[in-house]
Amino acid sequence: MVLVVTLVVLVVVVLLGLWAVSAYNRLVRQRNQVQAASAQIDVQLKRRHDLIPNLVETVKGYAAHESGTLEAVVRARQNAVSANGAGPAERAEAEGELTAVLSRLMVVSEAYPDLKANQNFAALQAELSTTEDKIAYARQFLNNAVQTYNTSIQSVPTNLIAGVGGFKPEEFFQASGDERGNVSVRF
């Protein structure tokens, strides 16, 4: 009888151990997915930041007296670049400011038919529009990964493994207040 009880206890301990290892590995995979999704946002944002100086230079040639708007774009770009190491909320705020001034720049460009007809400007607009779409997709992918990960670390019984393993909730990449009101940017 003692042997049977010992075997049952041993089997239960082994099964619990296997479950704990499996749960820990799943949490590691989900955390890595969140980090990879965040890195993809960084890649797309860097691409966006790299396009902006070319766009500003192209506009300068046609709309030199719009220096206030151009300076605002450059300043917002610098703020967004410097926010790269910050958390998702700070990054989203800086990127929201950049989106707002880029929208103003596009409105300014409407007043210059020669600029609108410029092939470089049109190519930069198209590239920026494509990049904005990629950023939106990357944000959505990150938020889905964060939701899955956070749900896992907060759900019973996986929360026990998450607590022991030091897994902490991740932040969602949320649109700033300005971006929520302006959901479409037309180029």
C-alpha angles and dihedrals in degrees: 000000000000089000092054092049090047091051092048091049090047092050091048091049091049092048091048090048092051091048091049092051091046092048092047092050091049091052091049090051092049093047090050089050090054091050092048091049090050090050090052090055088051090053092051093044091051088051089052092047091050092052095052099071090053090049092048092049091050092050092046091064092057104028106033093152090060089078094135092061092043092050090049090053092049092047093047090049091052090050091049093049092049090050092062093100093046128093124277094265094054092043092049091051093050092046090048090055090049091050091052095052092044088055089053090050090053090050089052090051090059089069092060113067092183090055092049089052093050110112094214091053092047091049092048091048091051092047092048091048091051090048091051089054090050091049091052091050092047091051091050091048091049093049091050090051091047091049093051093046095045091047090052096050092047098045124095125275097010089060087072091059091042091053094049092043094050096242111165129194117264126224123248118238099242128186115248120244091264093053093049091058094045105049098161129049114191121203 
